[in-house]
């Protein structure tokens, strides 16, 4: 049995489970199927499973299975999704989410990713509170906003899209409509939203352009974005997700279901934002670098040791990554004139906004930054630092009067913690592999 299994599927209904499992495997998720609660609990003990999907006709049996899985993973948190096959879906109970039996593997993968990120953020908060406490600081509990969710809808007022806006309002969201990309970005720069819904309609390219533009903006980078299609066959799903979309729904799906998915994304984003704010509120001379606002080298070293221990206990991956400002001609000139030092606060702020809530970012040298990414392997970490470097590379920093603004390129490196290896050694391997990020 593979030791890279990430998702446990618990079911006796192979007709539904098999295509979902195959679809998840093709998307890069490794799955294992258990025929009952007992074998599922055994799999949890033996494999580094990060989430579970329970496919069951009887809601009572489904809830009992979910409760047993949660108990087996305690005190850790296991995201569990329900896929009911009967006419009565029952109460959500201990499940994090319920999806219809006709859900697409890509949709399931996105929901798994969302739930696992939320669980990772919660766990990271508790671990980081312990690190803070050791250093003499107390982190407040996350305090999420309690007002109505704010959803921005972008697109022409087609009947299906208006129906979705109405379904969102029925779920308690406040909906703001924008008919063009220009109006949408005006709203996004002026107000805070919890999710964005894009209508493909006749202007699919424009919707994808908006999603891509959001991912190039460090403030909007994590804002969930759902694309609403007239027809699922109209788009290359893999290409669309590469453009930065969080979820895709077609008009064939009931508006109430699409609205539920958008609201779930918005709730998760608001919760993660609350955790991020709580963590950022903890400041002190031993915790944060005054120039960049990122964590200090001492705090990073202390916390990464704790992360490594936790990763070993749960048999989960942990990746460490580094970014070093490249020694380009423009950077050399900026250094000599003092403008590089003036750019560092903005660079540090951008790095802090571009990492996930569960990631730890620190300044460990004058122009050297380190990340710790729980749950990520080396490939995922390298992709993350590539994206961070790409976003910052789009920013022009001032270089003084009558001088052209300069841009910054990064050397990047990443390494996944090996069994029995110290975090320090993994960081050394990441540093040894530093190389200039490829342009484009």
C-alpha positions, 0 to 999 in steps of 0.5 A: 500500500502506498505511503503517500495516501492523502484521502480516505474514502469510506464506502460500500458503494463502489459505483460512486466511489470508484470514479471519484477515487480514480478522478482524485488519483488522476489529479495527483491525490492518492486515495485508499478505500475502506469498506467500513468504519473499523478498517477506516480507523486502521488506515488512519493509524497506518497512513498519513491521511489528511482528509476523509470522504464518507459515502453512505446511504443511511445518515445515521451510519454516516455520522457514526463513521465520521465520529469514529474517524474524528475520535481516531485522529484526536487531538489532531483535526481530520476534515470529513466530507459527506457524500450521501446516496440516499434520498434523505441527506440528514443533518451535517452533524460532525461533517465539515461539508456535504456534496451530492453523489454526482459531484465531479472529482475536481470539485471534490478535490477543491473542497478537500483542499479548502478544508485541509487548508482551514484545518492546517491554519487552525493547527498552526495557530495552536502550535504558534501560540506555544512558540510565542508563549515560550518567548514570553508572548500571548496570542489572542484567539481569532475573532472572525467578523460577524457581519454578512458575508460580502460577495462580489459578482462580476458579469453581464446580467444574464438570467442564470447569473441573476438567479445565482445572486438571488440564491446568495442573498437567500443564504445571507450574503450581501451581493455587490454586482459589477458588469465590467472588469474595470468596475470590478477592480474598482470595487476590489480596491475600495472594499473588502470582500469574502469571495468573488463570483465571475460569470463566464457568459459571452466573455469567458476570456474576460472572466479568466483575465480578472482571475489572473489579475487578482492572483498578481495582486498580493492583497487579492491573492488568497481571495476565493474566486468561483467561475460560473459557466454556461456549460461545463464543456466550454472550458479547459478545467486544468488551464482555468485552475492555473489561472487562479480560480478556486472553484468552477460551477456550470449553469447545469448545477442548481443555483442553490448548490453553487451559492452554497459552495460560494458561501462555504468558500467565503466562510473559510476565507473569513476564518483564515483571515481572522487567524492571520490577523490574530497571528499578525497582532503578536509583535515583539523584539524577539518575534518580528523583524522591525524592517519587514514585519516578518518573523525573526531568525530566532523565532523561525528556528524555534518554531520550525523545530516544533513544526518538524516534531509535529510533522513526524508525529502525524507523518505529514510532509513539511517543506522549507524554502528560501528566497534571496534577492538576486544580485542583478545590476538594478539591485546593485544600483539600488543598494549603493544609493540606499533605495534597496533598504527602503524597498525591503519593508514593502517586499517583506509585507508582500511576502507576508501577504502571499504565504498561506495563513499556516505558513511561517515567513521570516527574514533570516539575513539582510536580503534572505527570507525563509518559509516553513510550509506545513503539509507541502512537499518540495514541489509544492514549496518550489511552486509557492516561492516561484509564485511569490517571486513572480508577483513581487517581480511585477512590482516597480520600486522607486529608485530616486528622482530622475531614476527609473524604478527598479524591479527585484528578481529572486534566487529560490530554493526548497527542500522537504524534511526527510525522516529523522532529519533536523529542520536545520539540515533541511534548510541547509539543503534549501540554501544549497540549491538556491538558483535564480528563478526562471523568467516568465 
